[in-house]
Amino acid sequence: MKGPGDPLEEIVEQSELNTDMILVAVRDYGFAAYDVLVKEFPSDVVVAEFTKAARAGLTSFGVGVHLASLTDKGRERLDSLTT
């Protein structure tokens, strides 16, 4: 459920899902990031962006691409977005 100050609110204000949004969701929601994002975006689009993040070395995963964790490279990219 979205509310004031909810990180997802900022994510869905954008019209299209992108890799940076995936990184923010993984940082803020961990393994629940996929579940949060599919409430606002089509599943195939979410999976495609998770796949792009993984291929770019920004996330890593075990069982499924949507069960992602940030890599050092992904954390550095997030840090560069906020500075």
C-alpha positions as CSV (number, residue, x, y, z in Angstrom):
1,M,0.0,0.0,0.0
2,K,1.4,3.4,-1.0
3,G,1.5,6.3,1.4
4,P,3.3,9.5,1.9
5,G,7.1,9.1,2.0
6,D,6.8,5.5,0.6
7,P,9.8,4.8,-1.7
8,L,7.4,3.1,-4.1
9,E,5.5,6.3,-4.6
10,E,8.6,7.9,-6.1
11,I,9.2,4.8,-8.3
12,V,5.8,4.7,-9.8
13,E,5.6,8.5,-10.5
14,Q,7.8,7.6,-13.5
15,S,5.9,6.3,-16.5
16,E,8.3,3.5,-17.4
17,L,10.1,1.1,-15.2
18,N,13.9,1.2,-15.5
19,T,17.0,-0.3,-14.0
20,D,17.4,2.4,-11.4
21,M,13.9,1.8,-10.2
22,I,14.7,-1.9,-9.8
23,L,17.8,-1.1,-7.8
24,V,15.8,1.2,-5.5
25,A,13.1,-1.4,-5.0
26,V,15.7,-4.1,-4.2
27,R,17.4,-1.8,-1.7
28,D,14.1,-0.9,0.0
29,Y,12.1,-4.1,-0.2
30,G,14.7,-6.9,-0.6
31,F,13.3,-10.1,-2.0
32,A,9.8,-8.6,-1.9
33,A,10.8,-6.0,-4.6
34,Y,9.2,-8.0,-7.4
35,D,5.9,-8.4,-5.5
36,V,5.8,-4.6,-4.9
37,L,6.6,-3.7,-8.5
38,V,4.1,-6.0,-10.1
39,K,1.3,-4.1,-8.4
40,E,2.2,-1.2,-10.6
41,F,3.8,-2.6,-13.7
42,P,3.2,-5.7,-15.9
43,S,5.1,-8.8,-14.7
44,D,7.0,-9.3,-18.0
45,V,8.3,-5.7,-17.9
46,V,9.4,-6.2,-14.2
47,V,11.2,-9.4,-15.0
48,A,12.9,-7.8,-18.1
49,E,14.2,-5.0,-16.0
50,F,15.4,-7.4,-13.3
51,T,17.2,-9.3,-16.0
52,K,18.9,-6.2,-17.4
53,A,20.1,-5.3,-13.9
54,A,21.5,-8.8,-13.4
55,R,23.2,-8.8,-16.8
56,A,24.8,-5.4,-16.0
57,G,26.2,-6.8,-12.8
58,L,24.1,-4.5,-10.6
59,T,22.3,-7.4,-8.9
60,S,22.9,-11.1,-8.2
61,F,20.4,-13.8,-7.6
62,G,20.1,-17.5,-6.8
63,V,16.9,-19.3,-7.7
64,G,15.2,-16.6,-9.8
65,V,16.2,-13.3,-11.3
66,H,13.4,-11.6,-9.4
67,L,15.0,-12.7,-6.0
68,A,17.8,-10.2,-6.4
69,S,20.4,-8.7,-4.1
70,L,22.4,-5.6,-4.9
71,T,26.1,-6.1,-5.8
72,D,28.8,-3.6,-4.9
73,K,28.4,-2.2,-8.4
74,G,24.6,-1.8,-7.8
75,R,25.2,-0.1,-4.5
76,E,27.7,2.3,-6.1
77,R,25.2,3.2,-8.8
78,L,22.5,3.9,-6.2
79,D,25.0,6.1,-4.3
80,S,25.8,8.0,-7.5
81,L,22.1,8.7,-8.0
82,T,21.7,10.4,-4.6
83,T,24.8,12.5,-4.8
